[in-house]
Amino acid sequence: MRTAILVLVSVMSLGAKISAQTLPAPHAITDPKQIASKPNAQVEPRSLTIEKLFMTRQIGRPTWSPDGKTIAFVSNMSGRNNIWLVSADGGFPTQLTVSDQRQSGITWSPDGKWIAYQSDYDGDEQWDIFLVSPQTGKVVNLTQTREIAETNPTWSPDGRYLAYEVKPKTSGAVEIDIYDMIMREVKHLTTNTPQDKLNVTPIWTQDGASIVYTQEQAKGTDSNIFAADIATGKSTLLTPHDGEQLYFANDVSPKPTPDGREILITSNAENGYDNIGLLDVGTKGELNGVFKPGTVKWLTKDNSEIRGHKFSPDGKHVVISANVDGNEDIYLYDLATGKSTQLPIAKGLNEPAGGHQAFSPDGTRLLYYHNGSTAPGDLFVYRLASGKSQQITNSLVAGIHSEDLVEPYLIHYPSRDGKWTVSAFLYVPYNMARNGQNAAIVYIHGGPTAQTLNSFSRFIQFAVNQGYMVLAPNYRGSTGYGKEFQEANLFDMGGGDLEDVLAGVDWIKQTGYLDPKKIAVMGGSYGGYLTMMAVTKAPDVWAAGVPIVPFVNWSTEIRNEDPVLRESDLATMGDPVQNKALYDDRSPINFVDKIKAPLLLLAGGHDQRCPKSEAQQVVDAIKKRGGTIDFKIYENEGHGFARVENQIDAYKRVADFLLAHVVPADCSCSVNE
């Protein structure tokens, strides 16, 4: 039986507004000769197995019960992403839902009678909204629309209504609907949204009379905040601006202001980096469904990525997180004093949890998620009065210990064109000899608007334990480094970002550890695309390649992918006719004849983002030339693999493939071992 772990912590006060300073950046190594393998006599090489690592539990989104006594969360403890219940004081969890299909987006109703969630079929992303009774386990499919995806359910304060996002299968636009739990009727809050716009993240005001939401542009470089009056259906733009700027609504204050209400926002409008502010909204004329946009009071002005999350129930604090070069910390911001208090948590990915509210209903506790390079994600409860954190879930399984896992180096290296400093995490095995004989894997994240963080990776820890050095670069286009860096690969996909990956290879070769002929490349989604670009545009660099759920042909990808992604790709690559030369040059399928490295491709049968036909094109082209290729489609999966048995099978294939083609030093590895 598991027991809760109490962690004593002391509160750390920054003593000043975040806006008045630059958050200290973690130390980064810039000289490859300073990379050193750490000695550890207790670690047994090649002792970790794929089976054991992928049986470490994954913890998904949680939600507080209305009385604050129970926490519901999503976990794959049963092999499927189902809903579990656990006491807010810790203890052994109870499985609530039993389903072969994955579940996510859970939120507890204010009256405690239902938990709303979303679920799709075999990863096809055609989500329905479901309700489950936490008392009886009874499940109700609320929407039952196979050709329409409904996501992100959000309860009104009185629990009568459920707002959610709506996207028909053939549409590039996302709307917001409201379901009346009493009348069993659906009201369309937004309609006729342009195909390149997405209305997301509905947030109810405390009186339930209106909803604040964010409208995102497909290109990903511009967004706005709107307020919609429920009675009239009128939406008011609250963030008019010139040029392209990002505005995201995080929460609406529970405290009324003399002239209206305040909205916690995250925006890059102040200095090109994500910071937080309070947006004043006047309520004059609200009876007519018209709001009055106000001004933004900036709470932070930092050159890191600061995100707003939630107001405390009394409206006196907000909880925020700061991502500084791939490490994310949590702060409590006192709105009266302007001072921030950092929660003293181990470095890694730390973020407030709890879905639509991280604070407990009485405001005395904060639910958060900690994920570090040597510890998979777990839920913790922080008590504001005592400064104590209590671990609620335990994801590591017997036989795997945090002290046996490797913490990465944070490194910085120059881009090949000299325009950027590229940040990356470098994992170095324990006891590796600096003899120029070792192997490496370059692990490319997807997105591309995403970021490799200092977080737990099951496969990376396996690879390092096998004796591979692993480089995880945050190439241009990644989030976390400001607007200019994030937009640096627009209309240059597969160009400068690929060069940033190759610059990282140049850098790790200088550590003295590696055999330059023993470097593999792998990645998923856009990382799979860049893997294909790497083996076709720089074929002499690689000893093997593993593209996972990739796309390989911009023209067919745009023709066959989900319409939301199509609008995004058109906005970031330009018109396919006018930019035909760019489309052709950045489609690796056109350069399959250049490939020298052996390939293993993995795909999902229900993938709506990078359809399996993309990977199939590579297989067909290589076979047409008389070559051989390893290929596996998981027909009951989508964009990535949710079922534990498929995760294990997929990454055992990757492991066997790499051990056969890119053998670590001092390893007599065989695929038959």
ABEGO torsion letter per residue (X at the ends): XBBBBBBBBBBBBAGBBAAABBBBBBBBBABAAABBBBBBAABBBGABBAAAAAABBBBBBBBBBAAGABBBBBBAAAGBBBBBBBBAAEEBBBBABBBABBBBGBBBBAAGABBBBBBBBGGAGBBBBBBBBAAAGBBBBAAGBAABBBBGBBBBAAGABBBBBBBBAABABBBBBBBBAAAGBBBBABBGBBAABBBBGBBBBAAGABBBBBBBBAAGABBBBBBBBAAAGBBBBABBBBEBBBBBBABBBABBBAAEBBBBBBBAAAAGBBBBBBBBBBABGAAAGBBBBBBBBBABBBABBBBBBBBBAAGABBBBBBBBGGBBBBBBBBAAAGBBBBBBBBBEBBBBBGEABABBAAGABBBBBBBBAABBBBBBBBBAAAGBBBBABBABBBGBBAAABBBBBBBBBBBAAGABBBBBBBBBBBGBBBAGABBBBBBBBBOABBBBBBBBBAAAAAAAAAGBBBBBBBBBGBBGAEAAAAAAABGABGBAAAAAAAAAAAAAAAAGABBAABBBBBEBEAAAAAAAAAAAABAAABABBBBBGBBABAAAAAAABBAAAAAAAAAAAEBAAAAAAAAAAABAAAAAAABABBBBBBBBAABAABBAAAAAAAAAAAAAAGBBBBBBBBAABBBEBABAAAAAAAAAAAAAAAAAABBBBGBABBAAX
